[in-house]
Amino acid sequence: MRPSVSQTKAQLKNITSRILSSETSFIELKDTLDEFKRFLTQVTELNLEASVFSENVHLKEGKAIATKWAAMCVEDLIRTQRFISAVKKAIEDALRENPEKPVNLLYAGTGPFATLVLPLTTVFSASELQLHLIEVNELSIRNARELFRKLELNDYVKEWHHADASTIELPETNVDIVLVECLQHALLREPQVAITLNLVNQLPTEVILIPKQIRLHLAVVNSKLQYEFHTSLEPSSHEFYTIAGEVFSIEKSNARNPEELLQSRKLQLDEDTLNFGDHLSVFTEMKLYDDVFLNFNESGLTLPLTIGQVPGNVKQLEVSAKYLMGEDPRLDFTL
Ligand SMILES: C[S@@+](CC[C@H](N)C(=O)[O-])C[C@H]1O[C@@H](n2cnc3c(N)ncnc32)[C@H](O)[C@@H]1O
């Protein structure tokens, strides 16, 4: 016999409390998010193995990943847990600030499950939380709508937009929180930057942006130490990289000033820094909200991206970096 809607919602509430609990161990978080993914696919009867769900959507400002890959993001454990916690904290703060009205949250790139807000419908009532949901992939938004319909959560949804969030003109700008999670490590390929620019510039100055800040750094990596770090059971006593400097960062203030945001930046790498390792990588870190961070290596979104070898026989290296927008967004380096 199929469970009733209230039984299904009780299961979601139980999963949510485990995701948010500080008592949940890493192994328990893995089990919880496996159960969450099974829950999400079972409720909507989504067969992710069908080939149609593996087709990416190519946009003018980057790639919108296919339903299957967007669904897999749930499994990026620390990412999922930290984003949901950050969004919960931001909603609590916005409610404290203005208890008389619901918090309006705009979520760009919901994927097939609106993963980063769906659990919070078990924490907040519809009179506290109203959602504006944007997704460009038709199959993903169709599935997300079906999920909300089946769980009888439509009273949380102010509007669904099957649209490109990097170009959409928002019909409703009464938004307290804007959540954008359309990115890969090093802000590669996906349109996070273009979406943030488009949305932030249409919204009130006091809007809360999540992630609050994304920073990219250039680092020199020592392959041997990196190998030891990944294979040793003992906690490493020293880092396998040295940070040369920040090469890009995006937050609300510079998103309002794209010219400044997209300026090229120069770094001088000295002999000690160059001698530390053998290759250059981009390291990503994020402040999601308040004291919630995603640090280097904690998630697929913050794994280092190798960009080249450290040139031999040089005592100094000037590197310039510039973030390029367009169909294939990325940090571009000149050594
Ligand atoms: C990395 S997935 C993350 C899915 C979901 N936010 C999660 O956390 O599990 C990014 C999602 O954003 C969508 N997306 C990418 N670019 C978009 C755009 N320009 N407008 C709307 N949605 C977009 C993709 O189709 C995909 O579903």
The ligand as an SDF file (V2000), in Angstrom:
LIG
                    3D

 27 29  0  0  0  0  0  0  0  0999 V2000
   24.2110   22.1640  -10.0360 C   0  0  0  0  0  0  0  0  0  0  0  0
   22.4970   21.9030  -10.3170 S   0  0  0  0  0  0  0  0  0  0  0  0
   21.8820   22.0990   -8.6730 C   0  0  0  0  0  0  0  0  0  0  0  0
   20.4670   21.6650   -8.4650 C   0  0  0  0  0  0  0  0  0  0  0  0
   19.9090   22.0470   -7.1010 C   0  0  0  0  0  0  0  0  0  0  0  0
   20.0410   23.4760   -6.8730 N   0  0  0  0  0  0  0  0  0  0  0  0
   20.6130   21.3200   -5.9820 C   0  0  0  0  0  0  0  0  0  0  0  0
   21.2290   22.0030   -5.1800 O   0  0  0  0  0  0  0  0  0  0  0  0
   20.5880   20.1160   -5.8880 O   0  0  0  0  0  0  0  0  0  0  0  0
   22.0930   23.4310  -11.1060 C   0  0  0  0  0  0  0  0  0  0  0  0
   20.6670   23.5370  -11.6340 C   0  0  0  0  0  0  0  0  0  0  0  0
   20.5190   24.8560  -12.1550 O   0  0  0  0  0  0  0  0  0  0  0  0
   19.8660   24.8060  -13.3930 C   0  0  0  0  0  0  0  0  0  0  0  0
   20.3070   25.9650  -14.1650 N   0  0  0  0  0  0  0  0  0  0  0  0
   21.5410   26.1800  -14.6900 C   0  0  0  0  0  0  0  0  0  0  0  0
   21.5780   27.3270  -15.3450 N   0  0  0  0  0  0  0  0  0  0  0  0
   20.3490   27.8890  -15.2160 C   0  0  0  0  0  0  0  0  0  0  0  0
   19.7890   29.0970  -15.6800 C   0  0  0  0  0  0  0  0  0  0  0  0
   20.5000   29.9570  -16.4120 N   0  0  0  0  0  0  0  0  0  0  0  0
   18.5090   29.3530  -15.3670 N   0  0  0  0  0  0  0  0  0  0  0  0
   17.7810   28.4890  -14.6200 C   0  0  0  0  0  0  0  0  0  0  0  0
   18.2580   27.3220  -14.1710 N   0  0  0  0  0  0  0  0  0  0  0  0
   19.5390   27.0210  -14.4550 C   0  0  0  0  0  0  0  0  0  0  0  0
   20.2970   23.4890  -14.0080 C   0  0  0  0  0  0  0  0  0  0  0  0
   19.3800   23.0720  -14.9900 O   0  0  0  0  0  0  0  0  0  0  0  0
   20.3370   22.5950  -12.7780 C   0  0  0  0  0  0  0  0  0  0  0  0
   19.0980   22.0120  -12.5480 O   0  0  0  0  0  0  0  0  0  0  0  0
  1  2  1  0
  2  3  1  0
  2 10  1  0
  3  4  1  0
  4  5  1  0
  5  6  1  0
  5  7  1  0
  7  8  2  0
  7  9  1  0
 10 11  1  0
 11 12  1  0
 11 26  1  0
 12 13  1  0
 13 14  1  0
 13 24  1  0
 14 15  1  0
 14 23  1  0
 15 16  2  0
 16 17  1  0
 17 18  1  0
 17 23  2  0
 18 19  1  0
 18 20  2  0
 20 21  1  0
 21 22  2  0
 22 23  1  0
 24 25  1  0
 24 26  1  0
 26 27  1  0
M  CHG  2   2   1   9  -1
M  END
$$$$
